[in-house]
């Protein structure tokens, strides 16, 4: 009965507080979410024109294509921080539904397994949940082929990634991930909340590629613009 009332009564928009019967955001705030103009096909970086960015052309990553919903700036950053750091789990259906819709608008085939970016045991205890695992679980239930989950282990890092440069992030992630079992899939998708410098997904994708996986996608809620290059 409680679930019925929750569905029938208007809810409050996470951003502005207005009533909404459509989930976590009202229509006005939803349309404020910044889409990514002309994303790089390989890494999702916003570009002036469609194509592949110079970095991916010069040094192709271990993953083949990236799908992101929005740019990581206001108000997307507020949504993800609320979900990730303050357990605003009511935002999960919004993220999963929108990302599933985007994936289903792309060309199949779909990956047969999803790989949520793992947290270290210490970080998992601090937060109480892995936001990428929750997103992967919701996505698997929405996609027509019901992909499997692949669990990858993560060793404890000496330093957190936040605030580190791209080079230091890569150094910090050396040997950070490991396979807990053999993988029998040719096409997988890495699931993350935000792509910043690509250090995390690069390290994880390289591990998966070394295990024999041929096609690796990356799916994320948001992509940080490359501010240093003036690309938004």
N, C-alpha and C positions, 0 to 999 in steps of 0.2 A: 504493500500500500504506500509506503514511504517513497518508493521509486516512482510510482504513478504520479503522486503529487509533485515530485521533483520535475517530472517531464511536463506536467500541465501548467505549473506556475511559471511566470516569467522569471528569468535569471538576470543577474547584474553583469553588465559588460566589464571585463577585467580592466580595461583601460580608463573608461570614462564614468563607469558606474550606472549608466542608464540601463533601463530594463531591456532585456532581449529574450526572445523565445527561441533564438537560433543557436544557442551554445555560449561559448566563452566571450564572444565579441558581438557588438551591435554592427549593423551593416555599415554605418559611417566609419567606424574604427577599422573594420576589416578592409575597407577600400583605401585606408591610409597606409597599409603595409607595403613597403617599397619593393616592387618587383626588380628583377635583375635584367637590365637591358643588354641584349646581345651577349649572353654568357659564353665563355670559352667552352667549346664542346668537351674538352678533356678535363679541365679543372674547375669550371664554373665561375671563373673570374669575370667580373663585368668588363665588357670591351666596348669601344666606340662603334664597332661594326661586327657583324656575326663572323665567326671563324674560330681559329685556335690561337691562343696567345703566344707571344714570342718565347716565353720560358718553356712551354710544352713543345713547341717546334724544335727548340734547341736541344732539349733534354726530355723526351717523352716519358711521362711517369709510368709506373707499373700498372696503373688503372687506366681503363680505356675511355670512360665517359662519366660525367658528373651531372646530377640533377639536384638543384637547390631551389627552395621556394622563394626566399626573399633576401634582400641585403641585410646584413647585420648592423643596423642602425635604428634609431627611434622610428616607430615603436616596437620593431621586432626584437630589439635587444631587451626591452622591458619584459616582453612575453617570455623569452627564453630564460632570462635570469630568474623570473618568478617561478617558472617550471622547474628549473635546475637547482636553484639554491634555496627556494622557499616552499618546495613541494606543492606547487599549484598544479596538481594533477588534473584538474578540470580542463587544462589547456591541451592535454594529450589528444583527445579526439579531433580538435582543430588541426593540429600538426599532422596527425596520421591521415585524416581524410583528405586534406589538401595535397599531401605528398603522394598518396595513393592515386589520386586523380591525375596528378602530373605524370606519374609513371605510366598509367594506363593510356595516356594520350601519346606516348612515345611508341616507337616501333618495337614490337615483340621480336624475339622471345624474351620472357621475363627470367630473371635469375632463379635458380632452383634452391638457393639458400641465402639467408641474410646473416651478416656478420656484424653484430653490434660492437662498437669500440668498447673494449673492456676498461674497467676502473681497477686500480690497485686495491688490495684488500683494505688498506688503511683508509683510502678515500671512500670506498664503499661503506665502511663502518661509519664514517663521519656523516655521509649524506643519507644513508639508509636505503638507497636505491640507485640503480644505474639508469639514467634517463635514456641512453641509447638502446638499452635492452627493452625498456618499456615501449619505446617507439617501434622497434623491430617486431615485437610481439603484436602490437596493434596493426602494423602494416601487413604482417603475414596473414592476419584474419581478413583483410580487405582485398588482397590480391587474388585473382581467379585461380592461380595455380597453387596457392597455399604453400609457399616456400618453407623449407626447413630452417632451423637455427644452427649456426656453428658457433660454439663457445671457444674463445681464444683467451689464454691466460695473459696476465700483465704483472710483471715484476714491480716491486716498489721502487719509485724514482726518488733520487736524492733531493730533487728540486721540482716544484710545481712548474707547469708549462706557462702559466699566466705571467705576462711581463717579459718573457724571454724573447730574444731575437730569433729569426728563422734558423740561423746557424746553430744557436745554442739549443733551440728546441730539437733540432735533428740530433745533436750530440747527446742531449738528455734522453733521447728515445732509442739509442743504440742498444740492441738486444732486449728492449723493453717487453716485446711480445713473444709468445711461444704457443705452439699448437698443443692442445691437450689430447688430441687424437688425430688419426689420419683423416683426410678429407676426400670424399668421392663425388666431387661436383666439378663441372667444367665452367660454370657461370655463377658468380656470387655477387652480392652487393654489400658493401660496407655501409653501416648505418651510424651517423653521427649527428649531433645537434648543430654545431657550428664548425665551418671550415675557416681557419684563420691563415696560417702560413702553409698549410698542407703537410706539415711535418708528421703529424700523427697518422693521417691516412696513407702517406707515402711509406712510412715504416711498416704499417700493417699490410698494405697492398704488396710490398716487396716480399714479406713473409709468405703471403698466400700465393704469389706468383712462383716463388721458389718451391712451393709444395706441388706445383703442377697445374694450378688453375689457369685457364686460358683467357677467360673474360672476367674482368673485375670492374664493377660499377661502383660509384660512390653516391649515396643519397643523404642529403642533409636538409635541415630546416633552413639554415641561413649560411651566407657566404660573406666574409669580411671583405670590403672593397680594398684594393691596393692603393692606399692613400699616398704612399711614398712615390708612386708613379703618376699620381693625379687621375687615376681611373676610378670611377664610382659606379 
